[in-house]
Amino acid sequence: MTQDIRKYDYIDALRGYAILAVLLVHSTQQVAPINHAFQRLASHGGRGVQLFYIASALTLCLSWQFRASLEAFPVRNFFIRRFFRIAPMFYVAMAFYLCLYGFSPRYWAPNGLQWWYLPLTALFLNGYHPETLTSVVPGGWSVAVEMNFYLVLPLLLLRLKTMKSLLAFLLFSLLLNALAESASLRWLLPLYPPDQQHLVYEFSYLNFLGQLPVFASGLLACHVLSHVGNLKRFVVLGWLAWGLLAALSVLAPAGSKPMGNYIFIGFGFSLFALTLSIYPVKFLVNKPMVQIGRISFSMYLTHFAVLELFARFGISSIFRPGDESSLLHYFLVVAVTGILSYGFYEGIERRGIRFGKQIIDRLEPASPKSVPRAARA
């Protein structure tokens, strides 16, 4: 029988903060705050996706380290686990949003959905075309990026085993990111009329290569967590370096400030994750936040529907623009999304996880090695 890895509450808490940030940016788009600082904070809520990626890289890296020597076919089992962790809920969301929006034109699909959008999305290949990026399932771009990261992760973990190799991969990912962004803007922009070029601009950094440096940062953080002896000293030096770059960013030309760059923020999230691994203080790592993190995937896929239905039934219009009303609207969105997502987590996600585990148990030969049973990965 295969075994589950030990659960790390601070990683679930990271997911909790990530989904609350994502809900903040989308909720305030419907009921806007007035305070400038509140507006800026909310506008950065989309960076929660990068925090998801850091948490994912840490979880998968630690899981791999735990299981690789205990299973006969760890790569095969890894892919089975990942598919049944993500696909069941994603396919339910795909069917729901097709019923909700149909094939009609929308911001992410100006010409309406085409039939070939569906198989690409179902195969998690929607992240390789501007028109399929996130047109079928709202926010589906990030799921496509995640699934493509799963495809290459076993190879990366088998090859990148030293700090030097991980740093080299991080630099390589930054190069790929720059080349991919430049190429997409140069070659794809002329193919779209002016009123549809937003698809290309968004695609230029919401694709797999655009987000790869964030995952690379997460893998580096996992290596540091597992192999660096004086972790506290490393984290302190890391924060000093990150803070110095952030301070120097005030001197950078407009439009190139690191503090506005999602990759630079991703590096900060890696340091934040390492900090929580050392100091999982109750103020930051507590039961409510951990629970939100556990249902965060369902919350991510569900909150778009909650916001759409709030708009259609006039619920959001009850809240007039303002800081207090924006916060109340946000808390209501979080509450409704959380309640629905708990049901989806129990009824769909956990069943998918169990089904994947059953498949692995049937395929994995009996092993004489024994490890204590622990919480889910």
N, C-alpha and C positions, 0 to 999 in steps of 0.2 A: 504494500500500500504506500502511495506517496504521502508525504507529510506537508503540512502548511508551515510557512515561515513565521517567526515571531512577529508580532504586530508592533509597529513603532507609532505611538500616539502622536508624537510631534509631527510626523509626516502627514497623518490624517488632519492634524490641526492646520498644517500648511495648505492642504486642499480646502479646508473650511474657509480660510482667509481668501484663497483664490476665488472661490465661487461667490463669496460675499462682495468681493471687488467687482466681479463681472456683473452681478445683479445691480450694483450701484450705478455703473455707467449706463446700463440700459434703462433702469428705472427712472433716472434723472433726465433721460432723453424725452420721457413722456411728461413728467412734472419737474420742471427745471427749478433749481435753487437760484437765489439772487446773490448771495454772498460770493465774492470773487474767489476766495480761498476754497470754499465748498465746491464751486464749479470746477476749479483746477483739480481738486482731489478726485471728484467724480469722473472727470475726463480721463484720468489715468487708471480707472478701474479695469480697462481692457487689458492692462498688464497682468491681471490675474491669470490669464492664459499662460503666460510665461512662468508664473509661479506653479501652475499645474505641471508644466513640463519639468521643472526642477524636481518637484515631488515625485513625478513618475520616474525620472532617471534614477533618483535615489532608491526608490522602492524596487525597481527592476534589477538594479545593480546588486543591491543587498540580497534580493531573492536569488539571483543567479549564484552569488557566492555561497549561499546556503545549500542550494539544491544540486549544483553542478557535480559534486562528488558523491551524491547520494542516489542519483537516478541513472539508469542505463542509457536513456535517450533524452538528455536535458533539452536539446534544441527543439526536437519534435514536441516535447511536453510544453515548452515555453510557448510555442505558437498556438497550441491547443488552448492553453490557459488564456492567452491574450485575446484570441478570437471570441471565446465564450464569455469573457469578461466585458467586452465592448459590443459585439454584434447584436445580441438579443435586444437590448434597450435601444440601440441605434436603429434597428429595423422597425421596431414599434414606432419610434419617432418619425421615421421616414414615411410610414403608412399614414400616420396621423396628419402630418403636414401636407401630404398630398391631398388628403380629404379636406383640410382646412383651406388651402390656397388653390388647389387644382393646378392647372397648367397655365394660368393667366399670367400676363406680364407683371413684373415687380422690380424693385430696385436692383436685385442681384440677377435677375433674368429679364432684361428689358424687352426681349422678343418672345417672352413666354418660355415655358419648359419644352424642350425637345425630347423625343423618346429616348435618345442615347444618353441623356443626363442620368437616367435612372440606373442602368447597369453600371456606369462609372461610379456613381455614388454608392451603390450596393457593394461594389468591390473596393471601396475606399480609395478610388483613383480620382475622385472629384477635385483633388487639390492640384491637378496638373493641367487644368484648363480654366481660364478666367470666367467662363460662363457656367461652369459646373462647380466652381469653388465652394460656394455655400448657398446655391440656389434651391436645392431640393429640401435640405434640412438646414434651418437657420443655425449658424455657428458650425456647420458641418466641416468647414475648412480645418478647424483645430483637431477634429477627430481623425480626419484624413492624415494630417501631419503626424499625429500620435501613432496611427497604425503603420505608417511608413517607417517611423522610427523603430517600431517593433521588428520590422523585416530585417533591418541592418544591425540591430543591437547584438544578437549572438556573435556575429562576426567581429564587431567592435570589441566585445568583452573578451573574446578569445585572442585578439591581436594586441589590444592596448592594455598592457599590464604594468606599465611604469609611468611615473610622473612625466618623464621626458616624452614618451610616446603620446600621452594624453594632451600635453601642451602642444605638441606638433599637430595633433588632430584638431585641437581648438583653432590654431592658426589657419590650418587648411580649410576648416569649416567657414571661417571668416572670409577667406579668399573666394570660396565657392559662393558664399552669400553675395559678395560684391559683384562677382561676374554674372550670377544669375539675375540679380536685380537690373544690372545694366543691360543685359541681353534682352530681357523681357520688355523693358521700356523702349529699347531701340527697335525691336523687331515686331512687337505686338501692337504698340500704340497706333501705327499707321493703318492697321487692319480694322480699327473701330472708329465710328463717327464720334465727334466731340462729346455728345451727350451720353456716350457709353464708355468713354475712356477711363472712368472711375474704376471699372472692372479690372483694367490692366494695372493701374496704380496700386490697387489693393492686392492684386495677385502677385505683384513684384516682391512683396515681403511676407505674404500669408501662405506661401507654398513651403514645401518641406525644406528646401535648401535655405530659404529665408529664415527659418526657425532653427536650423541645425546647430548654430553656435550656442543657443540656449541649452539644448540637450547636452552638447559637449561640455558646457560649464557644469551641468548636473553630474555628468560622469566623473569629471575632475573632482567635484566635491565629494563624491562617494569614495574615490580613491584616497583622498585626504582623510576622510572619516575612518577608513579601514587600515591605513598604512602609516599615517603620520603620528609619531609618538607624542610630540608636544602639540596637541591639537589646539589648546587654548592660545598658545603663542602664535601659531599659524593664523588663527582667526583674528587675533588682535592686529597682526601685521596686515592681513587682508583688508580689514576695515579701514586701517590707516591709509593704505594705498588707494582703496576705492573712494574714500572721503577726499583724499588729495586731488584725485582726478575730477571728482564732482565739484570741488571748490575752484579748480582751474577752469572748469567749463564756462564760468562766467566770462572768461576772456575769449572763448571760442566765437567764431563768426555766427551770425544768426542762421538758424537752420541746421547747424552741425553740432549743437551742444549735446554732450554725452548724456546729460541727465534726461533728455527727451528721447533717447534712443532705447528701444526695447531690449536690445542685446546688452547694453550697459546695465540696465535695470535688472536683467536676468542674472548678471554676475553678482549684483547686490543680493538678489534672492538666494543665490547659492551660499553666500556668507551668512545670510539670515537663517537658512536651514542648518548650517553647521553650528551656528550659535545656539539654536534651539536644541540641537542634539546634546550640547554640553549643559545648557541651562534650560531645561523644559519647565519653566516656572508656571505655576498654576494660573497666573493672570493671562498667559498666552496659550498654554496647553491645558485645557480643561475639558470636562465631559461634553458640554454643549458644542464647543468648537470641534472636538473630535467626531461627534455624531454628525454634525453638518458636513465634515470632510468625508465621512463614509458614504453619504448619500449625494455627494457633490456631482457625480456624473449625471445622475438622473435630474438633479436640479439644473444643471447646465442645459440639458436638452429640453426640459420642461418649462423653464422660465420664459422662453420666447412665446410659448402658447399662452401662458398666464398673462403676459403683457398684451398680447394681441386680443385676448378675450376681455381684458380690462378695458381696452380701447373700444371694442365693438359694443360692449354693454354699458358704456358711459361711466364706468367706475373711476377711471383715471381722470375724467373731466370734473369729477366732484372736487378734486384737489387742485386748487388754483396755484399758479407759480409762486414760490416762496420757500424759504429755508425749512420752516416747520412742516408745511404741507408736503414738501418734497421728501423729508425724512419719514413722515407718516406713511406716505405712499410706498416708500422703499420698504419699510417694516412690514407693510401689508403684503407686498410682493414676496418678500422673503418667507413670511408665515405661510401663505397659500402654496407657494412653490415647495416649501419644505414638507408640508403635510402630504401633498400629492406625491412628492418624490420619495418619501418614506415608503408609501405603498408600492411604488414602482420598484424601489430597491428590494423590498421583501418579496414582491410577487414576480419580478422579472430578472433583476440583476443577480440576486442570490441563487435563483434557480439555474440561471445560465452558468454561474460559477460552479455549482454542484454538478451540473451535467458535464461540464468540461473535466472536472476532477474524476467523475465516474469513467469517462472515456480513457483517461490516463491510467487509472487503476486497472482497467481491463488490458491495456496495452503494455504497461510497465511490468516486467518480470518481478517476481517476489525477490526482495532483497533481504539479506541477513542483517543489514544495518538497521538500527533502531534509533529513532530520535523522539523526544517527547512531543506529543501532540500540542499544538498551539493555535493561536487565532489565525484567521484568514490572511492572505497576502493582500 
